[in-house]
């Protein structure tokens, strides 16, 4: 047997690994969540009555299909709480992503234009917060923004009025932007750092000012990084629970908090699963659009 055939089989099995990973850690859990979403709420353990009995055979499956009901999904469009939390989650995620892009792009651009040695130090500075617990970093911001926190202590020392930021939308945006800034900066930096600087020189030779060269050359070529950073930030922020719960107060209603409340407070697992599936379906749309645009570029 030739060496080429010996190494061909492991390579073939390695190509299957991503699909196996998706089946085990996405499709199988999604199947369980979908099964719960199609079930009925019950006072039991677990707190739902499943319609599908996988061990009941064909007759049980046929009976389950006859009883199939989308009541839990209908509830989502008939109850204003779900509608408002859905719209609010998308609004907060979109606005936070826009703020991250405005802040993160100059940071990534500056990092890409620094000398190589300085770049490595700056990349390490961006990654460094990940070495600290996420909860510790959020509680640090709570210590800064609370009424008797460090921010108001500094303002009082300067003779300025104190700010009531904690438990407001502003605190939520501060927490989201801080937590997800590296996810915006790193994809942008990776794209900007690889750009060919001779293109800017050519643009200057053709009469472009530095500003015109940026908008006509640099920014269009960095759009893949913009899209990647936006997706990496928007998708988890739409379902964020910890930051709105700790920094937004009781009035902050987002889907992540609604799901937690339905699961652990109301014990309504079918409704919570239906909310999770709707959120997942919403987040899949920008991913598919991004993949389609990437396919057009590669074609």
C-alpha positions in Angstrom: 0.0 0.0 0.0 1.4 3.4 -1.0 2.1 6.2 1.4 -0.5 8.3 -0.4 -3.2 5.8 0.4 -2.1 5.5 4.0 -2.5 9.2 4.6 -5.6 9.6 2.4 -7.9 7.8 4.9 -7.1 10.0 8.0 -7.5 13.1 5.7 -10.9 11.7 4.6 -12.0 11.1 8.2 -10.7 14.6 9.2 -13.0 16.1 6.6 -16.0 14.5 8.3 -15.1 15.9 11.7 -16.8 19.3 11.2 -20.0 17.7 10.1 -19.9 15.3 13.1 -19.3 18.2 15.4 -22.3 20.1 14.0 -24.5 17.0 14.4 -23.5 16.3 17.9 -23.4 19.8 19.3 -26.0 21.7 17.2 -28.5 19.4 15.5 -29.0 17.0 18.4 -29.5 19.8 21.1 -31.7 21.7 18.6 -33.8 18.5 18.2 -34.3 18.3 22.0 -35.2 22.0 22.2 -37.7 21.7 19.3 -39.3 18.7 21.0 -39.8 20.6 24.2 -41.1 23.6 22.2 -43.8 21.4 20.6 -44.8 19.9 24.0 -47.4 21.1 26.5 -46.7 22.7 29.8 -47.4 20.4 32.8 -46.9 20.4 36.6 -44.5 17.6 36.7 -40.8 16.7 36.5 -39.8 17.7 33.8 -42.4 20.4 33.6 -43.8 19.5 30.2 -45.7 16.7 28.5 -43.9 15.5 25.3 -45.9 14.8 22.2 -43.3 12.6 20.6 -42.4 9.2 22.2 -39.4 7.9 20.2 -39.9 4.5 21.7 -43.6 4.1 20.9 -43.2 3.0 17.4 -45.1 4.1 14.3 -48.5 4.3 15.9 -47.3 6.6 18.7 -45.5 8.8 16.2 -48.7 9.0 14.0 -50.8 10.0 17.0 -48.2 12.6 18.0 -48.3 14.1 14.5 -52.1 14.3 14.7 -51.9 16.2 18.0 -49.1 18.4 16.8 -49.7 22.0 17.9 -47.9 25.2 17.4 -49.6 26.9 20.4 -46.3 27.9 22.0 -45.2 29.7 18.9 -48.6 31.3 18.5 -48.2 32.6 22.0 -45.1 34.5 21.0 -47.0 36.7 18.5 -50.0 37.1 20.7 -48.3 38.3 23.9 -46.8 41.8 23.9 -44.1 40.8 26.4 -42.5 38.4 23.9 -42.9 40.9 21.0 -41.4 43.8 22.9 -38.5 41.8 24.3 -37.8 40.4 20.8 -37.7 43.9 19.2 -35.8 45.3 22.1 -33.1 42.6 21.9 -32.6 43.2 18.2 -32.5 47.0 18.7 -30.0 46.8 21.5 -27.8 44.4 19.5 -27.9 46.5 16.4 -27.1 49.8 18.2 -24.4 48.1 20.2 -22.9 46.7 17.1 -22.9 50.1 15.4 -21.2 51.6 18.5 -18.6 48.9 18.5 -17.9 49.5 14.8 -17.4 53.2 15.4 -15.0 52.6 18.3 -13.3 49.4 17.1 -12.5 50.5 13.5 -10.1 53.3 14.5 -8.5 51.1 17.1 -7.9 48.3 14.6 -6.8 50.8 11.9 -4.2 52.3 14.3 -3.0 48.9 15.3 -2.5 47.9 11.7 -0.4 51.0 11.0 1.9 50.6 13.9 5.4 49.0 13.7 5.4 45.1 14.0 6.7 45.1 17.5 4.1 47.5 18.7 1.4 45.6 16.9 2.1 42.5 19.0 1.9 44.4 22.2 -1.4 46.1 21.2 -2.9 42.7 20.1 -2.0 41.3 23.5 -3.6 44.3 25.2 -6.8 43.6 23.3 -6.8 39.9 24.2 -5.7 40.5 27.9 -9.2 41.1 29.3 -10.1 37.5 28.3 -7.7 36.3 30.9 -10.0 37.7 33.6 -13.3 36.2 34.5 -16.2 37.7 32.5 -18.3 38.1 35.7 -15.4 39.9 37.5 -15.1 42.4 34.7 -18.9 43.1 34.7 -18.9 43.5 38.5 -15.9 45.9 38.1 -18.1 48.1 35.9 -20.9 47.9 38.4 -18.4 49.2 41.0 -17.6 52.1 38.7 -21.1 53.0 37.6 -23.2 52.5 40.8 -24.4 55.7 42.6 -21.6 55.5 45.2 -19.1 54.2 42.7 -15.8 55.4 41.4 -17.3 57.5 38.6 -19.5 59.6 40.8 -16.8 59.9 43.4 -14.5 61.4 40.7 -17.3 63.7 39.5 -18.0 64.9 43.1 -14.2 65.6 43.6 -14.3 67.7 40.5 -17.4 69.6 41.7 -19.6 68.1 39.0 -23.1 66.6 39.6 -23.3 62.8 40.0 -24.8 60.6 37.3 -27.4 58.0 37.7 -26.2 55.5 35.1 -26.6 52.1 36.9 -29.8 50.1 36.1 -30.4 52.1 32.9 -30.0 51.4 29.2 -26.7 53.4 29.2 -25.2 50.9 31.6 -26.3 48.0 29.4 -24.7 49.6 26.4 -21.5 50.3 28.3 -21.3 46.7 29.5 -22.0 45.3 26.0 -19.5 47.5 24.2 -16.8 46.8 26.8 -17.4 43.0 26.8 -17.6 42.6 23.0 -15.0 45.2 21.8 -12.3 42.6 21.2 -14.6 40.6 19.0 -14.9 43.7 16.7 -11.3 44.8 16.8 -9.5 41.5 16.1 -11.3 40.6 12.8 -10.9 44.2 11.6 -7.2 44.2 12.5 -6.7 40.9 10.7 -8.1 42.3 7.5 -6.4 45.8 7.8 -3.0 44.4 8.7 -2.9 42.3 5.4 -3.8 45.1 3.1 -1.3 46.0 0.4 0.0 49.5 1.2 1.1 50.0 -2.4 -2.5 50.4 -3.3 -2.7 53.6 -1.2 0.5 54.8 -2.9 -1.1 54.2 -6.3 -4.3 56.1 -5.2 -2.1 59.0 -4.1 -0.3 59.0 -7.5 -3.7 59.2 -9.1 -4.6 62.3 -7.1 -6.5 61.0 -4.1 -6.1 62.7 -0.8 -5.5 60.4 2.2 -9.2 60.7 3.2 -10.3 59.8 -0.4 -7.9 56.9 -0.5 -9.3 55.6 2.8 -12.9 55.6 1.6 -12.1 54.4 -1.9 -9.5 51.8 -1.1 -9.0 50.9 2.6 -12.6 50.8 3.8 -14.1 48.8 0.8 -11.3 46.2 1.2 -12.0 45.9 4.9 -15.7 45.1 4.5 -15.2 41.4 5.1 -13.6 42.2 8.5 -16.5 44.6 9.2 -19.1 41.9 8.4 -17.2 39.3 10.5 -16.9 41.6 13.5 -20.5 42.7 13.2 -21.7 39.0 13.2 -19.4 38.0 16.1 -20.9 40.9 18.1 -24.5 41.0 17.0 -25.3 37.3 17.4 -24.3 36.8 21.1 -25.5 40.2 22.1 -29.0 39.5 20.8 -29.3 36.7 23.3 -27.3 38.3 26.1 -28.5 37.6 29.6 -25.8 38.4 32.2 -25.1 42.1 31.3 -28.8 43.2 31.0 -29.6 41.3 34.2 -26.8 42.7 36.3 -26.5 46.2 34.8 -29.9 47.0 33.3 -32.2 46.4 36.3 -35.6 45.0 36.4 -37.0 47.2 33.6 -34.5 45.8 31.0 -36.5 43.2 29.0 -34.5 41.2 26.5 -34.9 37.7 25.1 -32.1 36.2 27.1 -33.8 37.3 30.3 -37.2 36.2 29.1 -35.8 32.7 28.4 -34.3 32.5 31.8 -37.5 33.6 33.5 -39.6 31.1 31.6 -37.2 28.2 32.4 -36.4 28.9 36.0 -39.2 31.1 37.4 -42.3 30.3 35.5 -41.2 26.7 34.8 -42.7 27.0 31.3 -40.1 25.1 29.4 -42.1 24.8 26.1 -42.6 28.6 25.9 -38.9 29.2 26.7 -37.8 26.7 24.1 -40.1 28.3 21.5 -38.5 31.7 22.3 -35.0 30.2 21.9 -35.9 28.7 18.5 -37.3 32.0 17.2 -34.1 33.8 18.4 -32.0 31.1 16.7 -33.9 31.4 13.4 -33.5 35.2 13.5 -29.7 34.9 14.0 -29.3 32.4 11.2 -30.5 35.0 8.7 -27.5 37.3 8.8 -25.2 34.3 8.8 -26.7 33.0 5.6 -26.6 36.5 4.0 -22.9 36.8 4.9 -22.2 33.4 3.5 -24.0 34.3 0.2 -22.0 37.6 -0.1 -18.7 35.7 0.6 -19.6 33.2 -2.1 -20.2 36.0 -4.6 -16.8 37.6 -3.7 -14.9 34.2 -4.1 -16.7 33.5 -7.4 
